[in-house]
Amino acid sequence: MDKLKNYSAPKDLLKDRVILVTGAGQGLGRTAALSYANHGATVILHGRKVRKLESVYDEIESIGKEQALIFPLDLERAEEKDYFTLAHAIAQQLGRLDGILHNATYLLGLSPLEQQTIEQWRIMLQVNLIAPFALTNACLPLLKASTDASVIMTSSTHGHNPSAYWGSFAVAKAGLEALVKIQADEWDQMSNLRVNTVIPGLVNSPQRVITHPGEIKQKLRQPEDLMSMYLFLMGADSKGISGQTIYC
Ligand SMILES: NC(=O)c1ccc[n+]([C@@H]2O[C@H](COP(=O)([O-])OP(=O)(O)OC[C@H]3O[C@@H](n4cnc5c(N)ncnc54)[C@H](OP(=O)(O)O)[C@@H]3O)[C@@H](O)[C@H]2O)c1
């Protein structure tokens, strides 16, 4: 990982690449989508609320970058066929896919396990663990056809080191890290496919304001501060790195 020290992404790092970003309407996902577009990618903006995605779309258009596409899908309700519909639409409209940033997340709130219900667990595992698995699988034919495809899963320190009250969220994020290890092992012989986990650490975002209302936003890192890592992992400079958990 020495390559990452002082990494500065070339302006055309993602030229001619198509990258799907989940949860692209706000926070880290929004900043990553803009950053990928700024470095030449055609970005597919996934999220739940179309209005937010349209605002990112407009921003990409206003800086004169490759036009983005918008694919809303509520991951809480998504069924297997919905992921294949999304992958089919990417194939039809863009003909390729070179990377996925699985960034979308949902946190119902913090509580002791004894107060958590099966329905809450179902939702948390669905959005935070099953959706990244299902979306990657549905997109696999496209990723396999790419000469250099990168998949990034987003975990959390609470998944890596679970602690009280983080319940199903921590379990889902820990599951993601296991998923990455398994997937990287299965892709070991496929030099064009890699998958890694990022752990952003403390970053100012709309979610963070809800989970940590007492924090002083200005003292946190901003999503922009993490973008050299997000670019490095998505672009060709990280080729050969797979199955890693990377702290930002
Ligand atoms: N911020 C931090 O300090 C921090 C720390 C550790 C890990 N992380 C991880 O970094 C990633 C980004 O964090 P963030 O703070 O930027 O998150 P955020 O502000 O909460 O944004 C989450 C995104 O996920 C989307 N989303 C939520 N539920 C969805 C659903 N059912 N279907 C589709 N999309 C859904 C939201 O879309 P809508 O807005 O359209 O609803 C939103 O764009 C997450 O994976 C998070 O766990 C963040």
The ligand as a Tripos MOL2 file, in Angstrom:
@<TRIPOS>MOLECULE
LIG
   48    52     1     0     0
SMALL
NO_CHARGES

@<TRIPOS>ATOM
      1 N1        -19.9080    9.3640    7.8290 N.am      1 LIG1
      2 C1        -19.1650    8.6120    8.6230 C.2       1 LIG1
      3 O1        -18.6020    9.1040    9.6080 O.2       1 LIG1
      4 C2        -18.9810    7.1450    8.3230 C.ar      1 LIG1
      5 C3        -18.2230    6.4060    9.2050 C.ar      1 LIG1
      6 C4        -18.0390    5.0500    8.9570 C.ar      1 LIG1
      7 C5        -18.6030    4.4620    7.8400 C.ar      1 LIG1
      8 N2        -19.3410    5.2200    6.9960 N.ar      1 LIG1
      9 C6        -19.9200    4.5550    5.8190 C.3       1 LIG1
     10 O2        -19.7130    5.3410    4.6550 O.3       1 LIG1
     11 C7        -20.8350    5.2110    3.7780 C.3       1 LIG1
     12 C8        -21.4090    6.5810    3.4740 C.3       1 LIG1
     13 O3        -21.7250    7.1900    4.6890 O.3       1 LIG1
     14 P1        -22.4540    8.6030    4.7650 P.3       1 LIG1
     15 O4        -22.2480    9.0650    6.1510 O.co2     1 LIG1
     16 O5        -22.0540    9.4560    3.6140 O.co2     1 LIG1
     17 O6        -23.9730    8.1110    4.5820 O.3       1 LIG1
     18 P2        -25.3690    8.9390    4.4500 P.3       1 LIG1
     19 O7        -25.1110   10.3950    4.5030 O.co2     1 LIG1
     20 O8        -26.3180    8.3670    5.4410 O.co2     1 LIG1
     21 O9        -25.8670    8.5270    3.0220 O.3       1 LIG1
     22 C9        -26.3630    7.2250    2.8380 C.3       1 LIG1
     23 C10       -26.8740    7.0620    1.4410 C.3       1 LIG1
     24 O10       -27.4900    5.7680    1.3700 O.3       1 LIG1
     25 C11       -28.7260    5.8870    0.7000 C.3       1 LIG1
     26 N3        -29.7240    4.9460    1.2150 N.ar      1 LIG1
     27 C12       -30.1380    4.7800    2.4870 C.ar      1 LIG1
     28 N4        -31.1170    3.8660    2.5320 N.ar      1 LIG1
     29 C13       -31.3390    3.4580    1.2650 C.ar      1 LIG1
     30 C14       -32.2370    2.5450    0.6610 C.ar      1 LIG1
     31 N5        -33.1490    1.8670    1.3780 N.pl3     1 LIG1
     32 N6        -32.1890    2.3730   -0.6800 N.ar      1 LIG1
     33 C15       -31.3060    3.0550   -1.4180 C.ar      1 LIG1
     34 N7        -30.4230    3.9530   -0.9180 N.ar      1 LIG1
     35 C16       -30.4470    4.1470    0.4190 C.ar      1 LIG1
     36 C17       -29.2080    7.3030    0.9660 C.3       1 LIG1
     37 O11       -30.0330    7.6540   -0.1120 O.3       1 LIG1
     38 P3        -31.2380    8.7340    0.0510 P.3       1 LIG1
     39 O12       -30.5690    9.9680    0.5650 O.co2     1 LIG1
     40 O13       -31.7660    8.8450   -1.3360 O.co2     1 LIG1
     41 O14       -32.2020    8.1640    1.0280 O.co2     1 LIG1
     42 C18       -27.9080    8.0940    1.0460 C.3       1 LIG1
     43 O15       -27.5770    8.6190   -0.2090 O.3       1 LIG1
     44 C19       -21.8190    4.2810    4.4790 C.3       1 LIG1
     45 O16       -21.6800    2.9690    4.0080 O.3       1 LIG1
     46 C20       -21.4240    4.3850    5.9370 C.3       1 LIG1
     47 O17       -21.7730    3.2530    6.7000 O.3       1 LIG1
     48 C21       -19.5520    6.5450    7.2100 C.ar      1 LIG1
@<TRIPOS>BOND
     1     1     2 1
     2     2     3 2
     3     2     4 1
     4     4     5 ar
     5     4    48 ar
     6     5     6 ar
     7     6     7 ar
     8     7     8 ar
     9     8     9 1
    10     8    48 ar
    11     9    10 1
    12     9    46 1
    13    10    11 1
    14    11    12 1
    15    11    44 1
    16    12    13 1
    17    13    14 1
    18    14    15 2
    19    14    16 1
    20    14    17 1
    21    17    18 1
    22    18    19 2
    23    18    20 1
    24    18    21 1
    25    21    22 1
    26    22    23 1
    27    23    24 1
    28    23    42 1
    29    24    25 1
    30    25    26 1
    31    25    36 1
    32    26    27 ar
    33    26    35 ar
    34    27    28 ar
    35    28    29 ar
    36    29    30 ar
    37    29    35 ar
    38    30    31 1
    39    30    32 ar
    40    32    33 ar
    41    33    34 ar
    42    34    35 ar
    43    36    37 1
    44    36    42 1
    45    37    38 1
    46    38    39 2
    47    38    40 1
    48    38    41 1
    49    42    43 1
    50    44    45 1
    51    44    46 1
    52    46    47 1
@<TRIPOS>SUBSTRUCTURE
     1 LIG1         1 GROUP 0 **** ****
